[in-house]
Amino acid sequence: MEKITDAVMAEKPRYAILDGLRGVAAVIVVAFHLFEVYTQSPADQILNHGYLAVDFFFVLSGFVIGYAYDNRWGRMSTWDFFKRRLVRLHPMVIMGSAIGALLFYFAESERYTLIEQTAWWQVLLLFLLACTMLPAIPRWDIRGWQETNPLNSPTWSLMWEYLANLLYAVFVRRFSKVALSCFVLFAAFLTLDLTLNLDVFGLLANRDMAAAHTVIGGWSITAEQCYIGIVRLLYPFFGGLLLFRIGKLITVRAGFWWCSLLIVVALVMPHIGGETANWQNGAYNAFCILLLFPIIVAMGAGSQVRGKRSVTVCNYLGEISYPLYITHYPFVYLQSSWVTLHPDAPLSTQIFVGVSTFVLAVGVAHACLKLYDLPVRQWLKEKFLVKK
């Protein structure tokens, strides 16, 4: 077998710490969603800034895309790039949506108002749509939350990541450092517009004030939600790409553990400012996205994993991070419906259900990784990424 171009297309060594940090953030996302059902507003959320994990993922993705592909252009076509990204990402997109479709009716409750009105053929059609990564418009909603994928909500962020890959391959890969810096600077302005609720373009006027001064949103096809989604994407992803091209990394001892501590603290930080000074929470969101997350990535990329235990932890967290992120939410639908149907259940029972859901999500993600994702990706690589 010969690679599709030549030896330069061989897989590059991975940044083990960055893989591990992706796993740390994915675990926090699952816990964030499990706690979310018990809160009335973003200010009450227990792991309050867990939603920022998506923005951290985008920084990681931008950096890794630059590392993996920037020096391959000329030896790799645009179509080759898209094939490689589809092989990496799309099998689990399909699996996550399939799990969501199979469990759809089990989540029927007052929390999801449209489930009982939804016919099986509508679920099937939405599953087929989800397999294409095309978003469902609001009037196609079958759950009641106007998600781009009502079978598996987290795929909204993958939709934006696919767009980032498209922008990178067609346009941004050709940018000089100066042009990319100008683009990222404009994206930083958009981030401030969103986090500080400046609303320069008048697209946030109808925004839920409970989510103001945050970056919460991006999972629905409306003007406001699309603006939030594109803003959440542009600075983190292309800022991560710029960080790679600049190459100014930070070396610290025990880098994985220090970076993990920073990301955990950033994501579980309580809401800041309260109702009278909510702008402070927006400033915190901006600080994390514009400064802290790139610094964490620079530290993770510039440091080494030492010790067998640290290497094992990083490798496993890196492997399971994507399957866990993309398959956990159908179980959260079930957990949140159970909570809605049993409002008077004792605390001990609530804890048991929450912990059980978490364990189930991790177990399913592990099974999907070993039994589906790895073998399917290997088959696709041999089928479409190499030639005899």
Residue pairs with C-beta under 8 A, 6 or more apart in sequence:
1 382
1 386
1 387
1 388
2 386
2 387
2 388
3 9
3 10
3 385
3 386
4 76
4 80
4 385
4 386
4 387
5 72
5 75
5 76
5 80
6 75
8 71
8 72
8 75
9 72
9 75
9 76
12 67
12 68
14 318
15 64
15 67
15 300
15 301
16 256
16 305
16 311
16 314
16 315
16 318
17 255
17 256
17 259
17 300
17 301
17 303
17 304
17 305
17 314
18 60
18 63
18 64
18 297
18 300
18 301
18 318
19 314
19 315
19 317
19 318
19 319
19 321
20 256
20 260
20 300
20 305
20 313
20 314
20 315
20 317
20 318
21 56
21 60
21 256
21 259
21 260
21 263
21 296
21 297
21 300
21 317
22 57
22 60
22 317
22 318
22 321
22 322
23 314
23 316
23 317
23 318
23 319
23 320
23 321
23 324
24 260
24 263
24 264
24 317
25 53
25 56
25 57
25 263
25 267
25 321
26 53
26 317
26 320
26 321
26 322
26 324
26 325
27 317
27 324
28 47
28 50
28 53
28 263
28 264
28 267
28 268
29 50
29 53
29 54
29 154
29 325
29 328
30 324
30 325
30 328
30 332
30 358
30 361
30 362
31 47
31 50
31 358
32 45
32 47
32 50
32 51
32 53
32 267
33 50
33 328
33 329
33 332
34 332
34 335
34 354
34 357
34 358
35 45
35 46
35 47
35 354
36 45
36 332
36 336
37 332
37 335
37 336
37 339
37 340
38 46
38 339
38 350
39 45
39 46
41 210
42 48
42 51
42 210
42 211
42 214
42 216
42 271
43 210
43 271
43 274
43 275
43 281
44 271
45 271
47 267
47 268
48 268
48 269
48 270
48 271
49 266
49 267
49 268
49 269
49 284
49 285
49 288
50 267
50 268
51 214
51 215
51 216
52 215
52 266
52 267
52 285
52 288
52 289
52 293
53 267
54 157
54 218
54 232
55 215
55 232
55 236
55 288
55 289
55 293
56 236
56 263
56 266
56 267
56 288
56 293
56 296
57 157
57 161
57 236
57 325
58 157
58 160
58 161
58 164
58 232
58 233
58 236
58 237
58 240
59 236
59 237
59 239
59 240
59 243
59 293
59 294
59 297
60 240
60 297
61 161
61 164
61 237
61 240
62 164
62 236
62 237
62 238
62 239
62 240
62 241
62 242
62 243
62 244
63 240
63 241
63 243
63 244
63 297
63 301
64 240
65 164
65 165
65 168
65 237
65 240
65 241
66 240
66 241
66 244
66 245
67 244
69 76
69 81
69 168
69 173
70 173
70 244
70 245
72 81
73 173
78 169
78 170
80 385
81 165
81 169
82 165
82 169
83 384
83 385
84 385
85 162
85 165
87 377
87 380
87 381
87 384
87 385
88 377
89 158
89 161
89 162
89 322
90 133
91 372
91 373
91 376
91 377
91 380
92 322
92 323
92 326
92 327
92 368
92 372
92 373
93 130
93 131
93 133
93 155
93 158
93 326
94 130
94 131
95 323
95 326
95 327
95 368
95 372
95 373
96 152
96 154
96 155
96 326
96 327
96 329
96 330
97 127
97 130
97 131
97 149
97 151
97 152
97 155
98 127
99 152
99 327
99 330
99 364
100 127
100 130
100 149
100 151
100 152
100 329
100 330
100 333
101 123
101 124
101 126
101 127
101 151
102 330
103 330
103 331
103 333
103 334
104 115
104 118
104 123
104 142
104 151
105 115
105 123
106 334
106 337
107 115
107 330
107 333
107 334
107 336
107 337
108 115
108 116
108 337
109 115
109 337
109 340
109 341
110 340
111 336
111 337
111 340
112 143
112 144
112 145
112 333
112 337
113 144
114 141
114 142
114 143
114 144
115 142
115 143
115 144
118 142
122 142
123 142
123 151
126 136
126 140
126 142
126 149
126 150
126 151
127 151
129 136
129 140
130 136
130 149
130 151
130 152
130 155
133 155
133 158
133 159
133 162
135 148
135 149
135 156
135 159
135 221
136 147
136 148
136 149
136 150
136 221
137 221
138 146
138 220
138 221
138 222
141 147
141 150
142 150
143 150
145 153
146 220
146 222
147 153
147 156
147 219
147 220
148 155
148 156
148 159
148 219
148 220
148 221
149 155
149 156
149 159
151 330
152 326
152 327
152 329
152 330
153 219
153 329
154 325
154 326
154 328
154 329
155 326
156 218
156 219
156 220
156 229
157 218
157 219
158 326
159 229
160 218
160 229
160 230
160 232
160 233
161 233
161 237
163 230
163 233
164 233
164 237
164 238
168 238
168 241
172 180
172 183
172 238
172 241
175 183
177 242
177 245
177 246
180 238
180 241
180 242
180 245
181 242
183 238
184 235
184 238
184 239
184 242
187 231
187 234
187 235
187 238
187 239
188 235
188 239
188 290
190 230
190 231
190 234
190 235
191 215
191 231
191 235
191 286
191 289
191 290
192 198
192 286
193 199
193 200
193 201
193 231
194 204
194 215
194 227
194 228
194 231
194 232
195 213
195 214
195 215
195 282
195 283
195 285
195 286
195 289
196 213
196 279
196 282
196 283
196 286
197 204
197 207
197 212
197 213
197 279
197 282
199 205
201 227
203 223
203 224
203 227
204 212
204 224
204 227
204 228
206 224
207 217
207 224
211 217
212 278
212 282
213 273
213 278
213 279
213 280
213 281
213 282
213 285
214 281
214 282
214 285
215 228
215 231
215 232
215 285
215 289
216 228
217 224
217 225
217 228
217 229
217 232
218 225
218 226
218 228
218 229
218 232
218 233
219 225
219 229
235 289
235 290
236 289
236 293
239 290
239 294
240 294
240 297
243 294
243 297
243 298
244 301
248 298
249 298
249 299
249 301
249 302
250 295
250 298
250 299
250 302
250 303
251 299
251 302
251 303
252 258
252 299
252 302
252 303
253 303
254 306
255 299
255 300
255 302
255 303
255 304
255 305
256 300
256 303
256 305
256 310
256 313
256 314
257 310
258 299
259 296
259 299
259 300
259 303
262 292
262 296
262 299
263 296
266 288
266 292
266 293
266 296
269 284
271 281
272 280
272 281
272 283
272 284
273 279
273 280
273 281
305 311
305 314
319 369
320 362
320 365
320 366
320 369
322 373
323 365
323 366
323 368
323 369
323 373
324 361
324 362
324 365
327 361
327 364
327 365
327 368
328 361
328 364
328 365
331 357
331 360
331 361
331 364
332 357
332 361
334 357
335 353
335 354
335 357
338 353
339 345
339 350
339 353
342 349
345 353
